[in-house]
């Protein structure tokens, strides 16, 4: 029975953020159970690395943790665990701890002989001389060396760790043989994905006695599946072989792996079609064959729950699917299906998730109510050729995606009767009429963009609302923006752009604590965007687009001073998205003008920031506080009436990629500090009253001339006008005419002729003055009579 373990200090904080000896020592010695020499070893290990400032991506979204065992935890400190009886360190989690430099072979780490769990993943060392020393840690049960840049063959020291149960080596550059792993008889989890392994998959790997989960995806494995004919000795339950070069041929050998539950063979880089000839997987629950050419489909698998056949060049519905009684998830997107969706699909007893997107389907077999009696709670019909009315769906449906079709008519009122809060995307269709008011009280995500809808947004949002995303852009909404939106405290994304809303600026939006994106562009909003009574403070704001309205007035110099801290500070890179539903990969999208073009942001990173106040009637000076928004990527203030200078504080906008100040009345010089903006890809200051030299840098000098035209007297690249033309003639036309030059030559000759006599005359006069110097130069003091002495 495993002894209880106590987590004592967050090692990543200990190595990255709380790398202060006094704090670490105090945290440990205040606890009664750590063994004294363990504290000494940990402190010695700490001293092997410099103080580091973490600035890495979050890997939690792509990492697969291998910690599979649990025991009683009595302290809530993560990272270092001590055995409660012996006081010895048993677990060390250094994942993503910003370690770099050298981990030497004589590191104090290898004195922790009682370690059972060690995670070094997502650290980057200069060399790997420490790898042989891993053999000293003979008690290891879990070892994670993923994403460390390991190159060469699998470390031979791993073969000595005969207690290993979980081993992670994914995301490296490993090649060669699997032989160091073959004798690890207790190994149950092995991840070798994202490496450079090649050749056949040996049976010796598939038949490691206790191995149940094996990841081999994204390598260069070749051969045929027939070589995996070792099913009688294998205990594998999950096998992941996607993104290799296996010649599929037939799946018959793999169908005989008795315990196999999860099989992923997707996206094999081969032209051989996968053939199913009445195969019977006895235990299989999940099968992914996406990205392969499929032929002769016929599977008998009574326990199959998930089937993915995306991008398989399928042109008709596989009928064997209706004989899978336990199937819960079917993904058959990005194929060549056309015509009707068969009605038997809706009567499958266990089916709850269905994706038919990106095909050429246009109708439903049977009546419009055919979907009503299904058990689905997730349905994706997007990017097909469906036309006519939207089918009446089951009240159990939670997720409905039907964008990019030709559905028409009214939005069905039945969508208001769902048992749970609904995610609804009906964008890019031909729906008409008004938006049912009941929808706004039963939705979490609503996207109706690009339809023919009319009417007002109802003012019925209450505090029970779960609304996170609201996109009603590019339709024909009139009236005002409903003030009751302030009750939607979960709201992150609001897009009402390209409508006919006539209203003043909604200062009350600042009361929404989670609001990240505001798009009001191309409406009839009017009036000032500043009010002393309503200073703007958006705690989470990343994007504001109010372009193409009739906003007026000036902005005080401190206008942006209380804006989102996310705009003011430089963020770490994160692969997270605004309004993202991680369960079903749903992302809100929007259009934004950046770098001179209108572009669609299909996924909006939480680190993406933009301010667009263009095409309004704003006046006065640009607020100096704009320079505080250090994380800004896109800034567009064009087509207004701004005056004054371009603030030199903008040199602090180090992430700025697109800057548009065109068609204002700005004067003075462009700050030379802008030349330091190394990410600046686009700048347009045309049609202002700017003068002086254009800042010179690779980014600015590479812009088109049109970005600087229409000013008073700008010079320097990319314009042809030199800033030194008044000193050095640059063209023949700028030089003096020939007669004038001849006259100048004659004048110099006359001067030379008179030079000699002039010198002699000057010397004579000088002698006279020198002879009389007591009189001329010493009359500097008045006597008592008032005369000079």
Secondary structure, DSSP 8 states (H G I E B T S, - for coil): ----EEEEE-HHIIIII---HHHHHHHHHTSS-S-HHHHHHHHHHHTTS----------TTT----------EEEE--SEEEETTT--EEEEE-TT---EE---TT-GGGG-TT-SEEE-TT-EES--TTGGGGGG-TT-SEEE--SS--EEE--GGGGG-TT--EEE--SSEEES--GGGTT-TT--EEE--SS--EE---HHHHT-TT--EEE--SSEE-SBGGGG--GGG---SEEE--SS--B-SB-HHHHT-TT--EEE----S-S--EE-SSEE-SS--EEE-TTS-EES--EE-TT--EEE-TTS---S--GGGGG-TT--EEE--SS--EEEE-GGGGG-TT--EEE--SSEEEEESS-TTTTTT---SEEE--SS--EES-----TT--EEE--SSEEEE---GGGGG-SS-EEEE--SSEEEEE--GGGGGSEEEEE--SSEEEEE--S---TT----EEE--SSEEES---GGGGG-TT--EEE--SS----B--GGGGG-TT--EEE--SS--EEES--TTS----TT--EEE--SSEEEEE--TTTTTTS-HHHHS-------BTT-BTTTTB---EEEEETTEEEEESS-BTT--EEE--SSEEEEE--GGGGG-TT--EEE--SSEEEE---GGGGG-TT--EEE--SSEEEEE--GGGGG-TT--EEE--SSEEEEE----HHHHTS-GGGT-SSSEEESTTSS--TTTTTS--SGGGS--HHHHHHHHHHHHHHHHTHHHHHHHHHHHHHHHHHTHHHHHS---B-TTS-B-
